[in-house]
């Protein structure tokens, strides 16, 4: 019995995470949220884990390291067949059989946007004050000047 | 003292005890009578001489080493005889008189008994009045009167002293001579109460005679018992044992199914008796209840400290109920505890289903349902979660499935019964079941939602006759 949380359908018997038709952009964070729900569901509890997540370590206020999602065992992401480009972003997706986290789908070009040192910056809070703005501009100018001098 | 001093003989042959406490053998009596019978003239209160008829003869050899069979003879108006009082001072043999219409037979108790164990003799359902000292007895018992055997010559020797194990032995004395009754008593270390303390337990122990069908839940189904010993008020098995011994001691005034407690022996005559303890023995903290008795109201702490024997003779051991408990949970956690397949994974093909159609509310399996299966719970069929309300071991069927089967089931489909398969509603989830043998389980605790997702917790857990418990590790997931 599969488990569904939009836009993912977790097929426990085939170890595939099917993406809803029409969805071409997958956010790793959303994917991992779905994985956590699926493996803790009534359907999923009797199966081995689907994936693990690492990262999201806090670097400072509002800044975290990026998320890496590893698909375990033979689990793979599978897009519906079609002629389009699918993008997986918002973190790194790894794992799957032979380290291939994306299952083949006819006509689909999957684009995994990966980063070795990704960060997540939270937005929000108040805007810079005039004083903060001036300090920031000054620091940037100094940095640029120092770089030019050392070149 | 010579026997002639202790007994008198009237001119009509009445031999009576007149003084002294010495007990003489039957052969001593015969020798004395024959000695008088050749006297030229009677003297004193022994009115017997050569002019009187022959007073006695032996049926059998004259041998001081064996019990003698003596006939007191009757000739005309002279009928030599003893009475019940005189019989108390004669032993080691038997005496017939009045043309064998009256007979006293010898009874001797033998065997290993606690020194000075009191012994009583029951004849025709009544205790004989004791004229003997405590300890082994060697006496004459009147077994025939007015030409008729008393209770066919049957008597029973008992020893039932508080603080000792009990004993009794049936003997038939009709043949004369002297018969042995083997008794065995010992100090009973399980008697810890005084008689008064034991008597006070009457409010906590009720003995009821009557058929009752009871299922101990040990997999043997309902069994017939012919009586119930009901415990209440926190009564322990040890106390129950002592009270039941109290009911059957020599001085008991209890009546058990119209039988005086002091001669109560067994619930049904067809059962094998337990002479040492008519309601059952107590050893090593376990009450081995006599056949036919059902025990109710046993304290939870002693739930496995007794053993019954049903009416059909089968020993019924109460089941060991254990639990598996998973702790350190929060509401919403998904918990699964299932039998391990030997490699740390869930045993998903625990049972082979018999083909069933969608809509069915029962599922039969090929294998016998394990006796340590929870009486109700969850069953996974083709991976789907169903609940069952009961199972029938005989037909290997899980009953009252909910929901009804959503698809057809074939033999190749996986079926297994998890011990726990639920969403936690508190800090602990547990299940109880009847222990059968040790086994391993796999435990999974997961929570992937809301603000409290955890890295899935997985471990293996060994289940023993003490059950098993584990606390989940809660490590936050990203």
HADDOCK unambig.tbl for C-alpha pairs under 7 A between the chains (distance, minus, plus):
assign (segid A and resid 36 and name CA) (segid B and resid 448 and name CA) 4.29 0.50 0.50
assign (segid A and resid 36 and name CA) (segid B and resid 449 and name CA) 7.00 0.50 0.50
assign (segid A and resid 37 and name CA) (segid B and resid 448 and name CA) 4.61 0.50 0.50
assign (segid A and resid 37 and name CA) (segid B and resid 449 and name CA) 5.81 0.50 0.50
assign (segid A and resid 40 and name CA) (segid B and resid 334 and name CA) 6.10 0.50 0.50
assign (segid A and resid 40 and name CA) (segid B and resid 446 and name CA) 4.97 0.50 0.50
assign (segid A and resid 40 and name CA) (segid B and resid 447 and name CA) 5.45 0.50 0.50
assign (segid A and resid 40 and name CA) (segid B and resid 448 and name CA) 5.67 0.50 0.50
assign (segid A and resid 43 and name CA) (segid B and resid 384 and name CA) 6.93 0.50 0.50
assign (segid A and resid 45 and name CA) (segid B and resid 336 and name CA) 6.92 0.50 0.50
assign (segid A and resid 53 and name CA) (segid B and resid 478 and name CA) 6.13 0.50 0.50
assign (segid A and resid 54 and name CA) (segid B and resid 478 and name CA) 6.46 0.50 0.50
assign (segid A and resid 56 and name CA) (segid B and resid 478 and name CA) 6.64 0.50 0.50
